Amino acid sequence: MIQIFSVFPGLFFLSPFAATLLRIAAAYAFLYIANSMIQDRREITRVRLPIVGHPREWMVWTSAFATGLVGCMLAIGLYTQVAAIAGVIIALKHGIGTRWYASILPLSRGTYALLFVICISLIITGAGAIAFDLPL
């Protein structure tokens, strides 16, 4: 039987930082989305959406606030799994919406898919290092 060894076994002590890097990347993406929503709020209110029709400006601000809150919670590592669940919903909603509303969504479908997978990973693995959450 052939055993394959790790090329860099000395780096395994950094493994708690893997979730941290994913958490910071997801936080940056959600904060970018929230900022983009605030910058493009006039254009977003002109687009007709299903269920709500033409969204009012307060709806855009509320959505941007929720997305920004998820980004901030992920950035500092506070209630990471709860924020990641909300992030999964946001990434899924935006990822599906890129088919019809690409003009008002700042990221591509593939980026939302990666954000979805990162959030699923954070739900499973937890916050990682440098977070306010208790380790699993």
C-alpha positions as CSV (number, residue, x, y, z in Angstrom):
1,M,0.0,0.0,0.0
2,I,1.3,3.4,-1.0
3,Q,1.1,6.2,1.6
4,I,1.1,9.8,0.4
5,F,2.5,12.3,2.8
6,S,1.8,16.0,3.0
7,V,4.3,18.2,1.2
8,F,4.3,20.8,3.9
9,P,3.3,19.1,7.2
10,G,4.8,22.0,9.1
11,L,2.0,24.3,8.0
12,F,-0.8,22.3,9.6
13,F,-0.6,24.5,12.7
14,L,-2.1,27.3,10.5
15,S,-5.3,25.3,9.8
16,P,-7.6,27.4,12.1
17,F,-6.8,30.4,9.9
18,A,-8.3,28.7,6.8
19,A,-11.8,29.4,8.0
20,T,-10.7,32.9,9.0
21,L,-9.5,33.6,5.5
22,L,-12.8,32.3,4.1
23,R,-14.8,34.4,6.6
24,I,-12.9,37.6,5.7
25,A,-13.3,37.0,2.0
26,A,-17.1,36.5,2.4
27,A,-17.3,39.6,4.6
28,Y,-15.6,41.7,2.0
29,A,-18.0,40.4,-0.7
30,F,-21.1,41.1,1.4
31,L,-19.8,44.6,2.3
32,Y,-19.1,45.2,-1.4
33,I,-22.6,44.1,-2.4
34,A,-24.1,46.4,0.3
35,N,-22.1,49.4,-0.9
36,S,-23.0,48.7,-4.5
37,M,-26.7,48.6,-3.5
38,I,-26.4,52.0,-1.8
39,Q,-24.6,53.5,-4.8
40,D,-27.1,52.1,-7.3
41,R,-30.2,52.6,-5.3
42,R,-31.9,54.9,-7.9
43,E,-31.3,52.4,-10.6
44,I,-32.6,49.6,-8.5
45,T,-35.9,51.4,-7.8
46,R,-36.5,51.7,-11.5
47,V,-36.4,47.9,-12.1
48,R,-39.6,45.9,-11.7
49,L,-39.0,43.0,-9.4
50,P,-41.4,40.0,-8.8
51,I,-43.6,40.2,-5.8
52,V,-42.7,43.8,-4.8
53,G,-42.9,45.5,-8.2
54,H,-40.8,48.6,-8.2
55,P,-39.0,48.7,-4.8
56,R,-39.1,51.8,-2.8
57,E,-35.9,53.4,-1.7
58,W,-36.4,52.3,1.9
59,M,-36.5,48.7,0.7
60,V,-33.1,49.1,-1.0
61,W,-31.7,50.6,2.2
62,T,-33.1,47.8,4.3
63,S,-31.7,45.2,2.0
64,A,-28.3,47.0,1.9
65,F,-28.4,47.2,5.7
66,A,-29.1,43.5,6.1
67,T,-26.3,42.6,3.6
68,G,-23.9,45.0,5.3
69,L,-24.8,43.5,8.7
70,V,-24.0,40.0,7.5
71,G,-20.7,41.4,6.2
72,C,-19.8,43.1,9.5
73,M,-20.8,40.0,11.5
74,L,-18.5,37.8,9.3
75,A,-15.7,40.3,9.5
76,I,-15.5,40.4,13.3
77,G,-16.6,36.7,13.7
78,L,-19.7,37.4,15.7
79,Y,-22.4,34.8,15.4
80,T,-20.6,33.5,12.4
81,Q,-22.9,30.5,11.7
82,V,-26.0,32.7,11.9
83,A,-24.5,35.3,9.6
84,A,-23.4,32.5,7.2
85,I,-27.0,31.1,7.1
86,A,-28.2,34.6,6.1
87,G,-25.3,34.8,3.7
88,V,-26.4,31.6,2.0
89,I,-29.9,33.0,1.5
90,I,-28.5,36.3,0.1
91,A,-26.0,34.6,-2.2
92,L,-28.7,32.1,-3.4
93,K,-31.2,34.9,-4.1
94,H,-28.7,37.1,-5.9
95,G,-27.2,34.2,-7.8
96,I,-30.6,33.2,-9.1
97,G,-31.4,36.9,-9.8
98,T,-28.4,37.4,-12.1
99,R,-30.2,35.7,-14.9
100,W,-32.8,38.5,-15.1
101,Y,-31.3,41.4,-13.1
102,A,-27.6,41.4,-14.0
103,S,-27.7,45.2,-14.5
104,I,-28.4,45.8,-10.8
105,L,-26.4,43.0,-9.2
106,P,-22.6,43.8,-8.8
107,L,-21.2,40.2,-9.0
108,S,-21.4,37.4,-11.5
109,R,-23.3,34.2,-11.1
110,G,-20.1,32.3,-10.5
111,T,-19.0,34.7,-7.7
112,Y,-22.4,34.2,-6.0
113,A,-21.9,30.5,-6.3
114,L,-18.5,30.7,-4.6
115,L,-19.9,32.9,-1.9
116,F,-22.7,30.4,-1.4
117,V,-20.1,27.6,-1.0
118,I,-18.0,29.7,1.4
119,C,-21.0,30.4,3.6
120,I,-21.9,26.7,3.7
121,S,-18.3,25.9,4.7
122,L,-18.5,28.5,7.5
123,I,-21.7,26.9,8.8
124,I,-20.0,23.6,9.0
125,T,-16.5,24.6,10.2
126,G,-17.3,27.6,12.4
127,A,-15.6,31.0,12.6
128,G,-11.9,29.9,12.7
129,A,-9.3,32.0,14.5
130,I,-9.6,35.6,15.6
131,A,-13.4,35.6,16.2
132,F,-15.8,36.4,19.0
133,D,-17.5,33.0,18.5
134,L,-16.6,30.2,20.8
135,P,-14.6,27.5,19.0
136,L,-16.5,24.3,18.0
